[in-house]
């Protein structure tokens, strides 16, 4: 939440040409496309035969099978729509859209006896896709995708020790909620009135 992230959308070839196809993207409430990043599409299912960047092979005519022939293209989003490259008709591809789910609330710590309750709908955002293709764009494919965002950590707190001078030792535990390697660069704790950091 409140951080730029990439959403990957799989584009599978149809039994219909996607030449000059237009894709309209409409984000729902609480979700924006990050304009400082570019939208990219890359082939993931073999190589387009029409790719001019792909070498047929070396001097012996043999292709080494490397990723040099992989199609990757940056797309320009104008007024919520973009034109897909012609090669998406031939290969399965991933469309990478940079988005940011916005939320006014911050991740709050909870005591170990009172677990944090999250409603799924509070983290849900939608992306509406409209693909227009065919002669005069007379073919239309609509799909609305629900995307679930989460905070990377669940924060829990407990009183570890109470010293004789009134100082409290508070233990804060961050538990990962995602299946990824995370690095914490900075953290802070806001205290209620009457408490100060020592």
C-alpha positions in Angstrom: 0.0 0.0 0.0 1.1 3.6 -0.8 4.2 2.3 -2.7 4.6 1.8 -6.5 4.3 -1.9 -7.5 4.0 -3.8 -10.7 0.9 -5.7 -11.7 1.5 -8.4 -14.4 -1.3 -9.3 -16.7 -0.9 -12.4 -18.9 -1.9 -11.7 -22.6 -2.7 -15.0 -24.4 -2.9 -15.1 -28.2 -6.4 -15.3 -29.7 -7.3 -17.0 -32.9 -7.6 -13.5 -34.3 -5.1 -10.9 -35.3 -4.3 -8.3 -32.7 -2.7 -6.0 -35.3 -3.3 -2.4 -34.3 -5.3 -3.5 -31.2 -6.0 -0.9 -28.6 -6.1 -1.6 -24.9 -8.0 0.7 -22.6 -7.0 0.6 -18.9 -9.2 2.1 -16.2 -8.1 1.9 -12.5 -10.8 1.9 -9.9 -11.0 4.0 -6.7 -7.8 4.0 -4.6 -5.6 2.8 -7.4 -3.4 4.9 -9.8 -1.0 4.2 -12.6 2.4 5.5 -11.7 3.3 7.7 -14.6 6.9 8.1 -13.7 7.4 4.4 -14.8 6.8 3.0 -18.2 4.4 0.2 -19.1 6.2 -2.8 -20.6 5.2 -5.9 -22.4 7.4 -9.0 -22.8 7.0 -12.3 -24.5 7.0 -15.3 -22.3 6.0 -18.1 -24.6 8.5 -18.6 -27.4 9.6 -16.1 -29.9 7.7 -14.1 -32.4 8.6 -15.1 -36.0 8.2 -11.5 -37.1 10.6 -10.0 -34.6 13.3 -8.1 -36.5 15.5 -8.0 -33.4 15.8 -11.8 -33.3 18.8 -13.3 -35.0 18.0 -16.5 -36.9 21.3 -18.0 -35.6 25.0 -17.7 -35.9 27.1 -18.3 -39.0 26.3 -22.0 -38.8 22.6 -21.2 -38.8 22.2 -22.6 -35.3 20.2 -20.6 -32.7 21.8 -20.8 -29.2 18.3 -20.5 -27.5 19.3 -17.5 -25.5 16.9 -14.8 -24.4 18.3 -12.4 -27.1 15.3 -13.1 -29.2 12.8 -12.3 -26.4 10.4 -9.5 -27.3 10.3 -6.6 -24.8 8.7 -3.3 -25.6 7.8 -0.2 -23.7 4.3 1.1 -24.3 3.0 4.6 -24.2 -0.3 5.2 -22.3 -2.2 8.1 -23.7 -5.6 9.1 -22.2 -6.0 5.7 -20.6 -5.3 3.6 -23.8 -2.3 2.1 -25.6 -1.6 0.3 -28.8 -0.3 -3.3 -28.4 2.6 -4.5 -30.6 1.6 -6.8 -33.5 3.7 -9.7 -32.2 1.3 -10.3 -29.3 -0.8 -12.1 -31.8 1.8 -14.9 -32.0 3.1 -15.4 -28.4 1.9 -15.4 -24.9 3.1 -12.2 -23.2 3.1 -10.4 -19.8 1.9 -6.8 -19.6 3.6 -5.0 -16.7 1.6 -2.0 -15.3 3.2 0.2 -12.6 0.4 1.0 -10.1 0.1 2.4 -6.6 -2.7 1.4 -4.2 -3.5 4.5 -2.1 -4.7 4.3 1.5 -4.9 7.0 4.2 -4.3 4.6 7.1 -0.9 3.4 8.3 -0.1 -0.1 9.5 -0.8 -0.1 13.2 0.7 -2.2 15.9 -1.5 -4.5 17.9 -0.9 -6.3 21.2 -0.2 -10.0 21.0 -3.5 -10.6 22.8 -5.5 -8.5 20.3 -4.5 -9.7 16.8 -4.9 -7.2 13.9 -8.0 -7.7 11.9 -8.0 -6.7 8.3 -11.0 -6.7 6.0 -10.1 -8.1 2.5 -12.2 -5.4 0.8 -10.1 -2.7 2.4 -7.1 -3.9 0.4 -8.9 -4.7 -2.8 -8.5 -2.6 -5.9 -9.8 -3.1 -9.5 -8.4 -2.6 -13.0 -10.8 -2.6 -15.9 -9.4 -3.7 -19.2 -11.1 -3.1 -22.6 -9.3 -4.6 -25.6 -10.5 -3.4 -29.0 -9.2 -5.3 -32.1 -10.2 -6.5 -35.5 -11.3 -4.5 -38.5 -12.2 -1.0 -37.4 -11.8 -2.3 -33.8 -15.2 -4.1 -34.1 -14.2 -6.9 -31.7 -14.2 -6.1 -28.0 -13.0 -8.0 -25.0 -13.8 -6.6 -21.5 -12.3 -7.9 -18.2 -12.3 -6.4 -14.7 -9.4 -7.7 -12.5 -9.5 -7.6 -8.7 -6.0 -7.0 -7.3 -5.3 -7.5 -3.5 -2.7 -5.4 -1.8 -1.3 -5.9 1.6 1.1 -4.4 4.0 4.4 -6.4 3.9 4.4 -6.7 7.7 2.1 -7.5 10.6 3.2 -5.4 13.6 2.6 -6.8 17.1 3.8 -5.3 20.4 4.1 -6.5 24.0 5.4 -5.2 27.3 8.7 -7.0 27.8 9.8 -5.5 31.1 8.9 -2.7 33.6 12.0 -1.2 35.3 12.0 0.3 38.8 12.5 3.8 37.5 9.2 3.7 35.5 10.9 2.8 32.2 9.0 0.3 30.1 10.7 -2.0 27.7 8.4 -2.6 24.7 9.0 -5.5 22.3 7.9 -4.9 18.7 7.7 -7.8 16.3 7.4 -7.5 12.5 6.0 -10.6 10.9 6.3 -10.9 7.1 2.9 -11.2 5.3 4.4 -11.8 1.9 6.5 -14.6 0.3 9.5 -12.4 -0.6 12.8 -11.2 0.8 12.2 -7.9 2.6 14.8 -5.4 4.0 13.8 -2.8 6.6 15.8 0.4 6.1 14.0 2.6 8.6 11.3 2.3 11.3 9.7 4.6 13.8 7.2 4.4 16.6 4.6 7.0 17.5 3.9 7.1 21.2 0.7 8.3 22.9 0.8 11.4 25.1 2.6 10.8 28.4 5.2 8.5 26.8 8.7 9.5 25.5 11.5 7.5 23.9 14.5 6.9 26.1 
